[in-house]
Amino acid sequence: MSRFAVLAVLFVTMCSTAIFLVLLEDRPYGIQFSSIVGYTAAVAFYTFSRNRNGNKPFLLSCSVVRGQLACLLRRHLGVIAALFIAQTTALRLRPNVPAQWVTSSSKEVSPFVIALGVLCLVLAIVQTLTNRSLLDRAHLSAKPESAL
């Protein structure tokens, strides 16, 4: 039941990122903070949950997974730092880009916002896949030791 609760909190946090963006967009570093919260929830959710194509879930109670948490955390902090720097740089350059890149039409989001969203999405997919690969390799290397 605790696994379900953790994954439910991560899912709700991930889905509520748009609300955070709206509420914090006028605050200093509000966009970066809200995107990092949603990004972290999404990466954690998709790293540890069962995904499509028969991917197995990784349990936080597993000793192999717990042994890799420090490495996963270091990697995540590095990606978050890169994301923060990229977003902050992009937002500071925003006044210097052409108006059609920044201004959204009545029905569409601006290309600038789409570019930032795609950056976050690509980073999340790459990090999730590499996290799952790391945990798979850790499980494979731990199996021969447990067989002894």
matplotlib code that plots the C-alpha trace (Angstrom):
import matplotlib.pyplot as plt

x = [0.0, 2.9, 4.2, 0.8, 0.7, 4.2, 3.4, 0.1, 1.7, 4.3, 1.6, -0.5, 2.6, 3.6, 0.1, -0.2, 2.9, 0.8, -0.9, 2.5, 3.6, 0.6, 0.9, 4.6, 5.3, 5.7, 8.0, 11.7, 12.8, 9.1, 9.1, 12.4, 11.1, 7.8, 9.4, 12.0, 9.2, 7.2, 10.4, 11.5, 8.1, 7.9, 11.4, 10.8, 7.4, 8.5, 11.8, 10.2, 6.8, 5.8, 5.9, 4.7, 6.4, 6.5, 9.0, 9.2, 8.7, 11.6, 10.8, 12.3, 12.3, 14.7, 18.3, 19.7, 17.6, 18.5, 22.2, 21.8, 19.8, 22.9, 24.0, 20.5, 20.3, 23.7, 22.7, 19.4, 20.9, 23.3, 20.5, 18.4, 21.3, 21.7, 18.0, 18.0, 20.9, 19.3, 15.9, 17.4, 19.6, 16.7, 14.5, 17.2, 17.6, 13.8, 13.8, 16.3, 14.5, 12.1, 8.6, 6.9, 9.0, 7.8, 4.2, 1.6, -1.4, -5.0, -5.0, -1.4, 1.4, 4.5, 7.4, 9.6, 7.4, 7.3, 11.1, 11.4, 8.8, 10.6, 13.9, 12.3, 10.6, 13.8, 15.8, 13.2, 13.0, 16.8, 17.2, 14.4, 15.8, 19.3, 18.0, 16.1, 19.2, 21.3, 18.9, 18.6, 22.4, 22.5, 19.9, 21.8, 25.1, 23.5, 21.8, 25.1, 26.0, 22.6, 22.8, 25.9]
y = [0.0, 2.4, 1.9, 2.9, 6.0, 7.1, 6.6, 8.3, 11.4, 11.4, 11.2, 13.9, 16.2, 15.5, 16.3, 19.5, 21.1, 23.2, 24.7, 25.4, 27.1, 29.4, 30.2, 30.8, 32.3, 35.9, 35.0, 34.9, 31.5, 30.3, 28.7, 26.9, 25.7, 24.4, 22.7, 21.0, 19.8, 18.3, 17.0, 15.2, 13.7, 12.4, 10.9, 9.2, 8.0, 6.5, 5.1, 3.1, 2.2, -0.5, 1.0, -0.2, -3.0, -5.3, -3.2, -4.4, -2.1, -1.3, -1.5, 1.0, -1.7, -3.8, -3.8, -3.6, -0.5, 1.1, 0.5, 2.6, 5.4, 7.6, 7.2, 8.0, 11.0, 12.4, 11.9, 13.6, 16.6, 17.0, 17.0, 19.4, 21.8, 21.6, 22.1, 25.1, 26.7, 26.1, 27.5, 30.5, 31.3, 30.9, 33.1, 35.8, 35.7, 35.9, 39.7, 39.4, 36.8, 37.8, 38.6, 35.8, 33.3, 34.6, 35.8, 33.1, 33.3, 33.0, 29.2, 28.1, 28.2, 30.2, 28.4, 29.5, 27.7, 24.7, 24.6, 24.7, 21.9, 19.7, 20.2, 19.0, 16.1, 14.9, 15.2, 13.3, 10.5, 10.1, 10.2, 7.7, 5.3, 5.6, 5.2, 2.0, 0.7, 1.3, -0.5, -3.4, -3.8, -3.6, -6.4, -8.5, -8.1, -8.9, -12.2, -14.3, -13.1, -14.1, -17.5, -18.4]
z = [0.0, 0.7, -2.8, -4.2, -2.0, -3.1, -6.8, -6.4, -4.9, -7.7, -10.3, -8.8, -8.4, -12.0, -13.3, -11.2, -12.6, -14.9, -11.9, -10.3, -13.5, -13.5, -9.8, -9.8, -13.3, -12.0, -9.1, -9.4, -10.6, -10.3, -13.8, -13.0, -9.6, -10.9, -13.9, -11.6, -9.3, -12.1, -13.8, -10.6, -10.0, -13.6, -13.7, -10.3, -11.4, -14.7, -13.3, -10.5, -11.9, -14.4, -17.9, -21.2, -23.2, -20.1, -18.2, -14.6, -11.7, -9.4, -5.7, -3.3, -0.7, -2.8, -1.5, -5.0, -5.7, -2.4, -3.2, -6.4, -4.9, -4.2, -7.8, -9.1, -6.9, -8.0, -11.6, -11.0, -9.3, -12.2, -14.7, -12.6, -12.5, -16.3, -16.7, -14.3, -16.2, -19.6, -18.5, -16.7, -19.8, -22.1, -20.0, -19.8, -23.6, -24.2, -24.6, -27.4, -29.5, -32.3, -31.1, -33.0, -31.0, -27.6, -28.4, -28.4, -30.7, -29.3, -29.9, -29.7, -27.3, -28.3, -29.9, -27.1, -24.5, -26.8, -27.1, -23.3, -22.9, -25.5, -23.7, -20.4, -22.2, -23.9, -20.7, -18.8, -21.4, -21.5, -17.7, -17.2, -19.7, -18.3, -14.7, -15.7, -17.5, -14.4, -12.2, -14.6, -14.7, -10.9, -10.7, -13.2, -11.4, -8.0, -9.2, -9.3, -5.8, -4.4, -6.0, -3.9]

ax = plt.figure().add_subplot(projection="3d")
ax.plot(x, y, z, "-o")
ax.set_aspect("equal")
plt.show()
